Amino acid sequence: MSGSGDFLAQMADGSRRRLERARQLRSEADLRRFVAAMPDPLPLRFSDAGFDLIAELKLRSPAIGKLKAVAGVDLDARVHDYALGGAVAVSVLTEPTRFDGSMTHLERAARQLLLDRVPAMRKDFLIDPYQVLEARAAGAGGVLVILRMLPRTEVEALIDTALELGMFVLLECFDSTDIDLLRELLAPRTAAHDRLLCGVNCRDLTTLQIVPERLFELVEHLPAHCHRVAESGVASAEQAARVAAAGYDLALVGSALMTGDSPQPLAASMIQAGRSAHGQAHRLGRTTGAAS
């Protein structure tokens, strides 16, 4: 972690403290036994139309503040709206200090989404395979892994634990150095490429502001064979169309969907616009992404 890692370092420290408390309440062996008895996680079902949406459940943004009054959010209804809007997965924040998240949110969302046949993803600052097991035990079918937060061996431990459990992983990059590591991580795991998503987060880790241009600067560096995810910076159907035309296969959208009272129409319009732009780019023979 470089200077931009101050925020990530703070988040990692908090994650470490939560990990220690969790271990005191439940052993890893007990978690593994519980998870082993669970049915397989729901798979990602990508559309043949070429663009999908990961909708996000979060109550606070570090840059914006509260997105909804906690008492005003019906978690079950909101994730159900996301599923009805066509989301391929729902990301659930579980970090409590800067995002007002909790494992309870993940458990509730996963229960509802199981009925909707849409996988939930734990979005947090994970540092240990225990937390991947914890996510699966709560019902998650996927996890976020931030590549620059940990040494490579620890990142690999998170990824391989998730894959062992049948989960998908969103590998989050912030710059070309992260993408170089991403390529190295993908190379020996080609058999699991449908469960390894390649994300670019355009949030500046110093100011915490969104820098949308980074999505377009970095997309060409992503491997062509991976599912490319635009994270942050997408708040409208027009912006969804723009990232789809640039070569992204999915967008992860949180704040825009959390600030409105009716997220289903916005989610559906983003997906429709993204698929239309993807189809047009395909018809024009546009090639995107770096060679694999």
GIKA-V357237 format. One line per field, one symbol per residue. phi: phi as a letter, one per 40 degrees, with the letter a starting at -180 (. if undefined). psi: psi as a letter, one per 40 degrees, with the letter a starting at -180 (. if undefined). A space follows every 50 residues. Layout:
# GIKA-V357237
phi=???
psi=???
This chain:
# GIKA-V357237
phi=.cdccdcccccccccccccccccccaccccccccccccccccccbccccg abbbcbbababdcbhccacdccbcdcccccccccchccabcbcbcccbbf caccdcccccccccccgbccbcbabcbaddcccccccchcbaacbccccb ddcccccccccccdcgccbcccbbaccccccddcccdcbccbccbbcbbb bccccccgccbddcdcccdcccdcccccbcbggbbacccccccccchcca bbbbdccccccbcdccdcccccccccccccccccgcbbgccc
psi=hadeeddddddddddddddddddddhidddddddddeiiiihihgiieee hihhihhieihdddahdihdeehgddddddddddeehdihhhhehddeef iidddddddddddddefhiihhhagheidddddddddeeieiihhhdedi idddddddddddddeeiihhhhieaddddddddddddefddfdeehihih hehhedeeihgddddddedeeiideihhhhhieheidddddddddeeidi ihhcddddeidgdddddddddddddddddddddefhhiiii.
